[in-house]
């Protein structure tokens, strides 16, 4: 009986935590860059700012 109550409390806590994170993500209530650095500013993380190589240039060149 006690094990069942503990199990349901753990499941409920996980559901509340997941629901809160989904709600905050969809509503835009989170602040910061999302990298876990507690920057407090709206900005993207540095690895997302890198340019991707252009695929158009590779299509125009003859392949080897």
N, C-alpha and C positions, 0 to 999 in steps of 0.2 A: 504494500500500500504506500509506504513512504517513498519507495523507489519510483513509483508511478507519478507521485506528486512532484518529485524532483525533476523527473524527465519532462513533464508538462511545463514546469517553470523554465527549464532550459530552452525548450522549443518556443515558448512564448517570448522569452527574452531575445532569442535569435530572430523571430518574426518581427518584433518591434524594432530592433536594430536595423534589419534589412529594409523594412518599410520606411523608416526615417531617412535612411540613406537614399532610397529611390525617390522619395518625396523631395528631398533637398536637391537632388540632381535635376529632377524634372522642373522644379519651380525656380531654379536659379538662386537659391538662398545661400549657396556656399560662396565664401569669399576667398581670395587668394589665387595662386597660380595652379594649385592642384598637385604640387610636387611634395607636399608635406613639410615645407620649410617654414611655415608660419609667416609668410611674407606680407600678408594682409593687403595686397594690391591686386587689381585685376590685370593679369598679364599671362602670356603663355609661357610654358617652360622652354628653356633654351633648345632642347633637342627637337621641339616641334617647329622651331623657326628656321631650321636648316632647309635649304632648297633641295628638292629632289632632282635627280638627273633627268634631262628631257628625253622622252622616248621618241619624239619627232625626229631628232637628229640621227638616231640610230636607224630609223626606218629609211631615211634618205640615202644612207651610205650602203654600198653593196656589201653583203655579208661574206664572211670567210668560211 
